[in-house]
């Protein structure tokens, strides 16, 4: 077996690992603060970590397909370089949000910028392919 986009795959695995880390953190703070599932209400410390996890879930839905489509259009290495900023940004986001909601901006911005570039690059690649294949 040979993976066609190994670097992109590593970035996708890193993104999923960040998501799992945040999920486990939510479980840990549920126990610490006595927030019984399925409740989402608890002290602010719990709610901030819970929201960091939920926002990462909301963002990963954009990121993973954009990463894959960009890699198909432009190649493994450039997709991985751009995509690597997403999990880094999500870790920054989670750690900052856990401390104070107003500190989450830089991590959000870094991860959202990465996903946006990947999505726009995938769109550009698709349009360019269509134009190249269009009958003259």
C-alpha positions as CSV (number, residue, x, y, z in Angstrom):
1,X,0.0,0.0,0.0
2,X,1.2,3.5,-0.8
3,X,-0.5,6.7,0.4
4,X,-0.5,9.3,-2.4
5,X,-0.4,12.3,0.0
6,X,1.7,11.2,3.0
7,X,2.4,14.7,4.3
8,X,-1.2,15.8,4.0
9,X,-2.2,12.6,5.7
10,X,0.1,13.5,8.7
11,X,-1.5,16.9,8.9
12,X,-5.0,15.4,8.9
13,X,-4.0,12.9,11.6
14,X,-2.5,15.8,13.7
15,X,-5.8,17.8,13.3
16,X,-7.8,14.7,14.4
17,X,-5.4,14.2,17.3
18,X,-6.1,17.8,18.4
19,X,-9.8,17.2,18.2
20,X,-9.4,14.0,20.4
21,X,-7.2,15.8,22.9
22,X,-9.9,18.5,23.3
23,X,-12.6,15.8,23.7
24,X,-10.6,14.1,26.4
25,X,-10.0,17.5,28.1
26,X,-13.7,18.1,28.2
27,X,-14.2,14.7,29.8
28,X,-11.6,15.5,32.4
29,X,-13.1,18.8,33.3
30,X,-16.6,17.3,33.4
31,X,-15.3,15.1,36.3
32,X,-13.5,18.0,37.9
33,X,-16.5,20.3,38.0
34,X,-19.2,17.6,38.3
35,X,-20.9,18.4,35.0
36,X,-22.8,15.2,34.2
37,X,-23.3,14.4,30.5
38,X,-25.2,15.4,28.5
39,X,-25.3,18.7,30.3
40,X,-23.4,21.5,28.7
41,X,-23.9,23.9,31.6
42,X,-21.4,24.3,34.3
43,X,-18.9,26.8,35.7
44,X,-17.2,29.2,33.2
45,X,-14.0,27.1,33.3
46,X,-15.9,24.1,32.0
47,X,-17.9,26.0,29.4
48,X,-14.8,27.6,27.8
49,X,-13.1,24.2,27.3
50,X,-16.4,22.7,26.1
51,X,-16.8,25.6,23.6
52,X,-13.1,25.2,22.4
53,X,-13.9,21.6,21.6
54,X,-17.2,22.3,19.9
55,X,-15.7,25.1,17.8
56,X,-12.9,22.8,16.7
57,X,-15.6,20.3,15.7
58,X,-17.4,23.0,13.7
59,X,-14.1,24.1,12.0
60,X,-12.7,20.6,11.2
61,X,-15.7,20.0,8.9
62,X,-14.3,22.8,6.7
63,X,-10.6,22.0,7.2
64,X,-10.4,18.3,6.3
65,X,-12.1,18.4,2.9
66,X,-10.3,21.7,2.0
67,X,-7.0,20.1,2.9
68,X,-7.6,17.0,0.8
69,X,-8.9,19.0,-2.2
70,X,-6.0,21.4,-2.1
71,X,-3.5,18.5,-2.0
72,X,-5.2,17.0,-5.1
73,X,-5.0,20.4,-6.9
74,X,-1.5,21.7,-5.8
75,X,0.4,18.8,-4.3
76,X,1.2,17.1,-1.0
77,X,4.0,19.3,0.3
78,X,2.3,22.7,-0.2
79,X,-1.0,21.4,1.2
80,X,0.8,20.0,4.3
81,X,2.7,23.3,4.9
82,X,-0.4,25.4,4.7
83,X,-2.5,22.8,6.6
84,X,0.0,22.4,9.4
85,X,-1.0,25.8,10.7
86,X,-4.6,24.6,11.4
87,X,-3.7,22.1,14.3
88,X,-1.2,24.5,15.7
89,X,-3.8,27.3,15.7
90,X,-6.4,25.0,17.3
91,X,-4.0,24.1,20.1
92,X,-3.3,27.8,20.6
93,X,-7.1,28.4,20.5
94,X,-7.9,25.7,23.1
95,X,-5.2,26.7,25.6
96,X,-6.0,30.4,25.3
97,X,-9.8,29.9,25.5
98,X,-9.4,27.8,28.6
99,X,-7.7,30.8,30.3
100,X,-10.1,33.5,29.1
101,X,-12.5,33.7,26.2
102,X,-11.1,37.0,24.9
103,X,-7.7,35.4,24.4
104,X,-8.8,32.9,21.8
105,X,-8.5,35.2,18.8
106,X,-5.0,34.5,17.5
107,X,-5.5,30.7,17.5
108,X,-8.8,31.1,15.8
109,X,-7.3,33.4,13.2
110,X,-4.4,31.2,12.4
111,X,-6.5,28.1,12.0
112,X,-9.3,29.9,10.1
113,X,-6.7,31.5,7.7
114,X,-5.2,28.1,7.0
115,X,-8.6,26.5,6.2
116,X,-9.6,29.5,4.1
117,X,-6.4,29.4,2.0
118,X,-6.9,25.7,1.5
119,X,-10.5,26.1,0.4
120,X,-9.8,29.0,-1.9
121,X,-6.9,27.1,-3.4
122,X,-9.0,24.0,-4.0
123,X,-11.6,26.2,-5.7
124,X,-8.9,27.8,-7.9
125,X,-7.5,24.4,-8.8
126,X,-11.0,23.1,-9.8
127,X,-11.7,26.2,-11.9
128,X,-8.3,26.0,-13.6
129,X,-8.9,22.3,-14.4
130,X,-12.3,23.1,-15.9
131,X,-10.9,25.9,-18.0
132,X,-8.0,23.7,-19.3
133,X,-10.4,21.0,-20.3
134,X,-13.0,23.3,-21.9
135,X,-13.4,22.8,-25.7
136,X,-11.8,25.6,-27.7
